[in-house]
Amino acid sequence: MGKRLSKIITRTGDNGTTGLSDGSRVAKNDARIEAMGDVDELNSLLGVLLTHDIPEPSCAYLSRVQHELFDLGGELSLPGHTLIKADAIQRLENDTELLNASLPPLKEFILPGGTPAAAACHVTRTVCRRAERRVVGLARQSPINENLQIYLNRLSDLLFVIARILARGDGHEEAQWQHERE
């Protein structure tokens, strides 16, 4: 088990740097820290999403994802360490396919919204896409586990499908983009 924080105010970041898990210090706007921050924000939004009434098995899938995102952030914090493996990506793919099988095929683009839970899921999905872009940017500067960006890409797919399910809950309809409107 790694170090635990016993003191919250350390003042070590007052100069604009922060520590990685390997003990090195980098600027707070370093690409690695930006990616870690977006993954942390994504995990926080998943926590907000889970305060809504989310049906099973979606709730269980998202709870597991929260733990995996913590691992993903930990991997970003410790360069050279691998926590996210191909089996996590495969689980996301399986979960997405299973949930998507219950939905009608898409005929139009879906507008974010529908219900409060669906809207929260769409916001979470868009932050997931941003986290993915940050990880891609980091990968262009520093070698990282390629599974990280793939995981985030698959997670955004899962979030899209869950948002569709949530939008259709309790007899609601999904809001579809109307390309021919006045």
Backbone hydrogen bonds, N-H to C=O, Kabsch-Sander energy under -0.5 kcal/mol:
donor,donor_aa,acceptor,acceptor_aa,energy
6,S,4,R,-0.6
10,T,8,I,-0.9
14,D,11,R,-1.3
16,G,13,G,-2.0
18,T,26,V,-2.7
20,L,24,S,-3.1
21,S,77,S,-1.9
22,D,77,S,-0.7
23,G,20,L,-2.0
26,V,18,T,-2.5
28,K,16,G,-2.6
30,D,27,A,-2.0
34,E,30,D,-2.7
35,A,31,A,-2.2
36,M,32,R,-2.4
37,G,33,I,-2.7
38,D,34,E,-2.0
39,V,35,A,-2.2
40,D,36,M,-2.3
41,E,37,G,-2.5
42,L,38,D,-2.4
43,N,39,V,-2.3
44,S,40,D,-2.2
45,L,41,E,-2.5
46,L,42,L,-2.1
47,G,43,N,-1.7
48,V,44,S,-1.9
49,L,45,L,-2.9
50,L,46,L,-2.5
51,T,48,V,-1.6
52,H,49,L,-1.8
54,I,52,H,-1.3
59,C,55,P,-1.7
61,Y,57,P,-2.4
62,L,58,S,-2.7
63,S,59,C,-2.2
64,R,60,A,-2.1
65,V,61,Y,-2.2
66,Q,62,L,-1.9
67,H,63,S,-1.2
68,E,64,R,-2.1
69,L,65,V,-3.0
70,F,66,Q,-1.6
71,D,67,H,-1.9
72,L,68,E,-2.6
73,G,69,L,-2.6
74,G,70,F,-2.1
75,E,71,D,-2.5
76,L,72,L,-2.1
77,S,73,G,-1.8
78,L,74,G,-0.9
78,L,75,E,-0.6
81,H,78,L,-2.2
83,L,81,H,-0.5
85,K,83,L,-0.7
88,A,85,K,-1.3
89,I,85,K,-1.0
90,Q,86,A,-2.4
91,R,87,D,-2.0
92,L,88,A,-1.8
93,E,89,I,-2.3
94,N,90,Q,-2.6
95,D,91,R,-2.9
96,T,92,L,-2.6
97,E,93,E,-2.5
98,L,94,N,-2.5
99,L,95,D,-2.5
100,N,96,T,-2.8
101,A,97,E,-1.6
102,S,99,L,-1.2
103,L,100,N,-1.9
111,L,175,A,-3.5
115,T,113,G,-0.8
119,A,115,T,-2.9
120,A,116,P,-2.3
121,C,117,A,-2.1
122,H,118,A,-2.3
123,V,119,A,-2.2
124,T,120,A,-2.2
125,R,121,C,-2.4
126,T,122,H,-2.2
127,V,123,V,-2.0
128,C,124,T,-2.0
129,R,125,R,-2.0
130,R,126,T,-1.8
131,A,127,V,-2.7
132,E,128,C,-2.4
133,R,129,R,-2.2
134,R,130,R,-2.4
135,V,131,A,-2.3
136,V,132,E,-2.5
137,G,133,R,-2.4
138,L,134,R,-2.5
139,A,135,V,-2.5
140,R,136,V,-1.2
141,Q,137,G,-0.5
141,Q,138,L,-1.5
142,S,138,L,-2.6
148,L,145,N,-1.8
150,I,146,E,-1.5
151,Y,147,N,-2.9
152,L,148,L,-2.1
153,N,149,Q,-2.0
154,R,150,I,-2.6
155,L,151,Y,-2.6
156,S,152,L,-2.0
157,D,153,N,-1.2
158,L,154,R,-2.3
159,L,155,L,-2.7
160,F,156,S,-1.9
161,V,157,D,-2.2
162,I,158,L,-2.6
163,A,159,L,-2.5
164,R,160,F,-2.0
165,I,161,V,-2.2
166,L,162,I,-2.9
167,A,163,A,-2.4
168,R,164,R,-1.4
169,G,166,L,-0.9
171,G,168,R,-0.8
172,H,169,G,-1.8
176,Q,174,E,-0.7
177,W,109,F,-2.9
179,H,177,W,-0.8
181,R,179,H,-0.7
